[in-house]
Amino acid sequence: MKKYLLIILFGILSITSYAQKLSKNEDELKKEYLERAHKSYEYKKAFEGVNEVKINVKLAKDGTLSSAQVINQYNNLLASHLGPRKTLKGVEDVINKKGDAYIRYTLLRCAAKLALEDAAEKSN
């Protein structure tokens, strides 16, 4: 009886150890793809676009830039993703509410795209 309990215990420990290794590898892969995604053109473009518009909204409110310039900039850079806006207040609201989420979305999309490309290469 003791012998069977030891075998079962050994099996459970082996499975647990294997599951921990898989989890660690999965976390390392996620980290690798996120690091690569941070370097992607798409992510940099989204990050810079959102932050540039945030800065320019403040400048427009201070009177350094015209509202029309900032609205045009937003509509040219981000309207296709976050929806067009007609007022500075509308631009400010959407950037504050959705800007960071859009950057995060772009990062995760890039990471998923890189993982898919790697998987396709490995399958060939």
C-alpha positions as CSV (number, residue, x, y, z in Angstrom):
1,M,0.0,0.0,0.0
2,K,2.8,2.4,0.9
3,K,4.5,1.6,-2.4
4,Y,1.3,2.7,-4.3
5,L,1.0,5.9,-2.3
6,L,4.6,6.8,-3.1
7,I,4.0,6.2,-6.8
8,I,0.9,8.4,-6.8
9,L,2.7,11.1,-4.8
10,F,5.7,11.0,-7.2
11,G,3.2,11.3,-10.1
12,I,1.5,14.3,-8.6
13,L,4.8,16.0,-7.9
14,S,6.0,15.3,-11.5
15,I,2.8,16.7,-13.0
16,T,3.0,19.8,-10.7
17,S,6.6,20.4,-11.7
18,Y,5.8,20.0,-15.4
19,A,2.8,22.5,-15.1
20,Q,5.1,25.0,-13.3
21,K,7.7,24.7,-16.1
22,L,4.9,25.3,-18.8
23,S,3.7,28.3,-16.9
24,K,7.2,29.7,-16.6
25,N,7.8,29.2,-20.3
26,E,4.5,30.8,-21.2
27,D,5.3,33.8,-19.0
28,E,8.7,34.1,-20.7
29,L,7.2,33.9,-24.1
30,K,4.6,36.6,-23.3
31,K,7.4,38.8,-22.0
32,E,9.5,38.2,-25.1
33,Y,6.7,39.1,-27.5
34,L,5.7,42.2,-25.5
35,E,9.4,43.4,-25.5
36,R,9.5,42.9,-29.3
37,A,6.1,44.6,-29.7
38,H,7.5,47.7,-27.8
39,K,10.0,48.1,-30.6
40,S,7.5,47.8,-33.5
41,Y,6.7,50.7,-35.7
42,E,2.9,50.4,-35.1
43,Y,3.3,50.6,-31.3
44,K,5.7,53.6,-31.5
45,K,3.3,55.4,-33.9
46,A,0.4,54.9,-31.6
47,F,2.3,55.9,-28.4
48,E,3.8,59.0,-30.0
49,G,0.5,60.0,-31.7
50,V,-1.5,59.8,-28.5
51,N,1.1,61.6,-26.4
52,E,1.7,64.3,-29.0
53,V,-2.0,65.0,-29.2
54,K,-2.2,65.1,-25.3
55,I,0.6,67.7,-25.2
56,N,-1.0,69.7,-28.1
57,V,-4.4,69.8,-26.4
58,K,-2.7,71.5,-23.4
59,L,-0.9,73.9,-25.7
60,A,-4.2,74.8,-27.4
61,K,-5.9,75.4,-24.1
62,D,-3.0,77.7,-23.2
63,G,-3.4,79.5,-26.6
64,T,0.0,78.5,-28.0
65,L,-1.6,76.3,-30.7
66,S,-4.9,76.8,-32.4
67,S,-7.7,74.4,-31.6
68,A,-8.2,73.7,-35.4
69,Q,-4.6,72.6,-35.6
70,V,-5.0,70.1,-32.8
71,I,-8.4,68.8,-34.1
72,N,-6.9,68.3,-37.6
73,Q,-3.8,66.5,-36.1
74,Y,-6.0,64.2,-34.0
75,N,-8.3,63.5,-37.0
76,N,-5.3,62.7,-39.2
77,L,-3.5,60.5,-36.7
78,L,-6.1,58.8,-34.5
79,A,-9.7,59.3,-35.9
80,S,-9.6,56.0,-37.8
81,H,-9.1,54.2,-34.5
82,L,-10.8,56.4,-31.9
83,G,-13.4,58.1,-34.0
84,P,-13.4,61.7,-35.5
85,R,-13.9,64.7,-33.3
86,K,-15.0,68.3,-34.2
87,T,-14.1,70.2,-31.0
88,L,-11.0,70.5,-28.8
89,K,-13.1,69.3,-25.9
90,G,-14.1,66.2,-27.9
91,V,-10.4,65.5,-28.7
92,E,-9.4,66.0,-25.0
93,D,-12.2,63.7,-23.8
94,V,-11.4,60.9,-26.1
95,I,-7.7,61.1,-25.6
96,N,-8.1,61.1,-21.8
97,K,-10.7,58.2,-21.8
98,K,-9.4,56.0,-24.6
99,G,-5.8,57.1,-25.4
100,D,-4.0,54.7,-23.0
101,A,-6.3,51.8,-23.9
102,Y,-5.6,52.4,-27.6
103,I,-1.8,52.3,-26.9
104,R,-2.2,49.1,-24.9
105,Y,-4.4,47.5,-27.6
106,T,-1.8,48.3,-30.2
107,L,0.9,46.8,-28.1
108,L,-1.0,43.6,-27.5
109,R,-2.1,43.4,-31.2
110,C,1.6,43.7,-32.2
111,A,2.6,41.0,-29.8
112,A,-0.1,38.7,-31.1
113,K,1.0,39.4,-34.6
114,L,4.6,38.5,-33.8
115,A,3.6,35.3,-32.1
116,L,1.5,34.3,-35.1
117,E,4.3,35.0,-37.5
118,D,6.7,32.9,-35.4
119,A,4.2,30.1,-35.2
120,A,3.7,30.2,-39.0
121,E,7.5,30.0,-39.5
122,K,7.9,27.1,-37.1
123,S,5.1,25.1,-38.8
124,N,6.9,25.3,-42.2
